[in-house]
Amino acid sequence: MSIQKVTVAGGGVLGSQIALQSAYKGFEVTMWLRSEDSIARTRPKLERLRGIYEQTLEALKTDPSAFCRGLTDSPDVPTEELDELIAQVGVAFDSLVLTTDEQEAFGEADLVIEAIAEIIDEKRTFYSSIRDLLPERTILCTNSSTLLPSAMAEFTGRPEKFLALHFANNIWKQNTAEVMGGPQTSPGAYQAVVEFARAIGMIPLEVKKEQPGYLLNSMLVPFLSAAEALLANDVADVETIDAAWMLGTGAPLGPFRILDIVGLTTAYNIVAASPAAQEPDSTAFRIAALLKQRIDEGKTGVNAGEGFYKY
């Protein structure tokens, strides 16, 4: 099928990125948010992303190292073409439709990308509320970081058109999209999502079978959890743990800088879903508590201006 009308459900870190990137690549994009307050919180994220896109493209005029794979196909782009792309960012930003109306958001969608909280009960409620609004043709994707399509397919009413499309953070730069179907996902829906991912400037990573954490998070989540455990158990402070990783491996970022980018709410939801997090003497409980404290203080990560670090 041909995908043109895309709805992104959720305006968090990745929801905002998916929406702007899709619009930048020429798709008609609607964002569905739960409330007017959610819309108000999403607009500054989109404005920040617009600035990043424009500044990156402007920098590319004189600095090839500014190249981001999701924004251009090559670092060698003539200045006049870069000016056109900068203008394209503004057009994409202005074209985004933000709404709380489910009929407006989902009634004509070719593709819906769910990017709401990593809580299965919230996803169940969401899918159940929209299933009768979706056209028969609509493909439904989850951007879940850890949940499997088979765990949610029954909620959707269209298991053959339901699969995972998982993005890395900073998608204009780390432009990967993991595509993972469930047991009932049709080959046609799977291939349509692979082609969509490529059309918005991503490199599709095709996952051959269901795997909790997909590819990236199967490696990333244990890494971040190990760092959180070191902090929660008072082994070392944030800066020292990050320094150990960066100095020892040559990595540009330590785990707590990465957590700030991912967002502490997502990290909290992942650890809180663990049965061990209910046991007061467990490391998981202590990790959840330290994350919850920062979240309650408004220190949710880069988009809030502070997480484990200030920005």
C-alpha positions in Angstrom: 0.0 0.0 0.0 1.0 3.6 -0.4 1.6 5.5 2.8 1.0 9.3 2.8 -1.0 10.2 5.9 0.8 9.4 9.1 -0.4 9.8 12.6 2.0 9.8 15.6 0.4 9.1 18.9 2.4 10.7 21.7 4.5 13.9 21.9 7.4 12.6 24.0 11.1 12.6 23.1 10.7 10.1 20.2 7.1 10.9 19.2 8.1 14.5 18.5 11.2 13.4 16.5 9.2 10.8 14.4 6.6 13.4 13.6 9.0 16.2 12.4 11.2 13.8 10.5 8.3 12.3 8.7 7.0 15.7 7.8 10.5 16.8 6.7 10.5 13.9 4.3 7.2 15.0 2.8 4.5 13.0 4.6 1.2 14.5 5.9 1.6 14.2 9.7 -0.9 14.5 12.5 0.1 14.2 16.1 -2.5 12.9 18.6 -2.0 14.1 22.2 -4.2 13.3 25.2 -4.9 16.9 26.3 -4.4 20.5 25.5 -1.7 20.5 28.2 0.0 17.7 26.3 -0.1 19.8 23.1 1.4 22.7 25.1 4.3 20.5 26.3 4.9 19.1 22.8 5.2 22.4 20.9 8.5 23.5 22.6 10.0 20.0 21.8 9.1 20.5 18.1 10.5 24.1 18.1 13.7 22.8 19.6 14.0 20.1 17.0 13.3 22.6 14.2 16.2 24.6 15.4 18.5 21.6 15.5 17.6 20.7 11.9 18.0 24.2 10.6 21.3 24.8 12.5 22.7 21.4 11.4 21.9 22.1 7.7 23.4 25.6 8.0 26.6 24.3 9.6 26.9 21.7 6.8 27.6 24.6 4.3 31.1 25.0 5.8 31.6 21.9 8.0 31.2 18.4 6.4 31.4 16.9 9.9 28.0 18.3 10.6 26.6 15.7 8.2 23.6 13.8 9.6 22.4 10.8 7.6 18.7 11.5 8.3 18.8 15.0 6.9 20.8 14.6 3.7 22.1 11.7 1.6 25.6 13.1 1.5 27.8 15.7 3.2 28.6 17.2 -0.2 25.4 19.2 -0.8 25.5 22.5 -2.8 24.7 25.6 -0.7 21.5 26.3 -2.7 20.2 22.8 -2.0 20.9 23.2 1.7 19.0 26.5 1.6 16.1 24.6 0.1 16.3 21.9 2.8 16.4 24.6 5.5 13.2 26.0 4.1 11.8 22.5 3.9 12.2 22.2 7.7 10.1 25.3 8.2 7.4 24.0 5.9 7.4 20.6 7.7 7.1 22.3 11.1 4.2 24.5 9.9 2.4 21.5 8.4 2.2 19.4 11.6 -1.3 19.1 12.9 -1.6 18.6 16.7 -4.9 17.5 18.0 -6.7 15.8 20.8 -9.6 14.6 18.5 -9.3 10.9 17.9 -11.5 11.0 14.8 -9.4 13.7 13.2 -6.2 11.9 14.1 -7.0 8.4 13.1 -10.0 8.4 10.8 -8.0 8.8 7.6 -4.5 7.5 8.6 -2.6 5.2 6.4 0.0 4.6 9.1 -0.3 5.1 12.9 2.9 5.1 15.0 2.2 4.7 18.7 4.8 6.3 20.9 3.0 6.6 24.3 4.3 5.5 27.7 6.0 2.2 28.1 3.1 0.8 30.2 1.1 -2.0 28.7 -2.2 -1.0 30.4 -1.9 2.4 28.8 -1.2 0.9 25.4 -4.2 -1.5 25.9 -6.5 1.5 26.6 -5.1 3.4 23.7 -5.5 0.7 21.1 -8.9 -0.2 22.3 -10.1 3.4 22.0 -9.0 3.8 18.4 -9.5 0.3 16.8 -13.0 1.1 15.5 -11.9 4.5 14.1 -9.1 3.2 11.8 -9.7 2.6 8.1 -9.3 -1.0 7.1 -6.1 -0.2 5.2 -4.3 1.4 8.2 -1.1 -0.2 9.4 -0.5 0.2 13.1 3.0 0.3 14.6 4.3 0.5 18.1 7.6 2.3 18.9 7.8 0.4 22.2 11.3 -0.1 23.5 10.8 -3.4 25.2 7.3 -4.8 24.6 6.6 -7.4 21.9 4.0 -7.0 19.2 2.5 -10.4 20.2 1.9 -9.0 23.7 -0.3 -6.2 22.3 -1.7 -7.6 19.0 -5.0 -8.7 20.5 -5.8 -5.1 21.7 -5.5 -3.7 18.1 -8.2 -5.6 16.3 -5.8 -5.9 13.3 -2.9 -8.3 14.3 -2.0 -8.8 10.6 -1.4 -5.1 10.2 0.4 -4.6 13.5 4.1 -4.6 14.1 7.0 -2.7 15.8 8.8 0.2 14.3 11.5 1.2 16.9 13.7 4.3 16.4 16.9 5.2 18.1 17.0 8.6 19.8 18.2 11.6 17.7 16.7 10.0 14.6 18.1 12.7 12.2 21.6 11.5 13.2 21.2 8.0 14.6 18.9 7.1 11.7 18.0 3.5 12.4 14.5 2.0 12.4 14.1 -1.6 13.8 11.2 -3.3 12.1 9.9 -6.3 13.9 6.7 -8.2 13.2 4.7 -10.6 15.4 3.5 -14.1 14.5 0.4 -12.7 12.7 2.0 -9.7 10.9 1.4 -10.0 7.2 4.5 -9.8 4.8 2.8 -6.9 3.0 2.4 -4.8 6.1 6.0 -5.6 7.2 7.4 -4.6 3.8 5.3 -1.4 3.7 6.8 -0.3 7.0 10.3 -1.1 5.8 9.7 1.1 2.8 8.3 3.9 4.9 11.3 3.8 7.2 13.6 4.1 4.2 11.4 7.0 2.8 11.9 9.1 5.9 15.6 8.8 5.8 16.1 5.8 8.1 18.2 2.7 7.7 15.7 -0.2 8.2 17.0 -2.9 10.5 14.9 -6.0 9.8 14.5 -8.2 12.9 13.8 -11.8 11.9 11.8 -12.8 14.9 10.4 -11.3 18.1 13.1 -10.4 20.6 12.5 -8.4 23.8 14.5 -5.2 23.4 14.8 -5.8 19.7 18.4 -5.3 18.6 19.6 -2.0 20.0 17.9 -2.2 23.4 18.9 -5.9 23.9 22.3 -4.4 24.2 21.6 -0.9 25.6 19.1 -1.6 28.4 21.5 -4.0 30.3 24.3 -1.4 29.9 22.2 1.4 31.3 20.8 -0.8 34.1 24.4 -1.7 35.1 25.3 2.0 35.4 22.0 2.7 37.4 22.9 -0.1 39.7 26.3 1.3 40.4 24.7 4.6 41.3 21.8 3.2 43.3 24.2 1.0 45.4 26.5 4.0 46.1 29.5 2.4 44.3 30.3 5.8 42.5 28.7 9.0 41.5 27.3 9.9 38.1 30.3 11.7 36.8 32.7 9.0 37.8 30.6 6.2 36.3 30.4 8.2 33.0 34.1 8.9 33.1 34.9 5.2 33.6 33.0 4.3 30.5 34.2 7.1 28.2 37.8 6.9 29.2 37.9 3.2 29.1 36.2 2.7 25.8 36.6 6.0 23.9 32.8 6.4 23.8 31.6 10.0 23.3 28.9 9.7 26.0 28.6 7.9 29.3 25.5 6.0 30.4 24.0 8.9 32.4 24.3 11.3 29.5 22.5 8.6 27.4 19.8 8.3 30.0 19.2 12.0 29.9 18.7 11.8 26.1 16.5 8.7 26.3 14.4 10.4 29.1 14.2 9.4 32.7 10.5 8.6 32.5 11.1 5.9 29.9 14.0 4.5 32.1 11.7 4.6 35.1 8.9 2.8 33.3 11.2 0.0 32.2 12.6 -0.7 35.7 9.3 -0.2 37.4 7.8 -3.0 35.3 10.3 -5.5 36.8 8.8 -7.6 39.7 12.1 -7.0 41.6 11.2 -3.3 41.7 8.5 -4.1 44.2 11.0 -5.5 46.7 12.4 -2.8 49.0 15.7 -4.5 49.5 16.4 -4.9 45.8 18.7 -2.9 43.5 15.7 -2.5 41.1 13.7 -0.8 43.9 16.5 1.6 44.6 17.0 2.4 40.9 13.3 3.1 40.6 13.3 5.3 43.7 16.2 7.5 42.5 14.7 7.9 39.0 11.3 8.7 40.5 12.8 11.4 42.8 14.3 13.2 39.8 11.2 12.9 37.7 9.1 14.4 40.6 11.6 17.3 40.7 11.0 17.8 36.9 14.5 16.6 36.1 13.4 14.3 33.3 16.2 14.7 30.8 17.5 16.9 28.1 14.1 18.2 27.0 13.4 19.4 30.5 16.8 21.2 30.7 18.0 18.8 33.5 18.2 15.1 34.2 21.4 13.7 35.7 23.1 16.8 34.2 22.0 20.4 33.5 21.5 21.5 29.9 
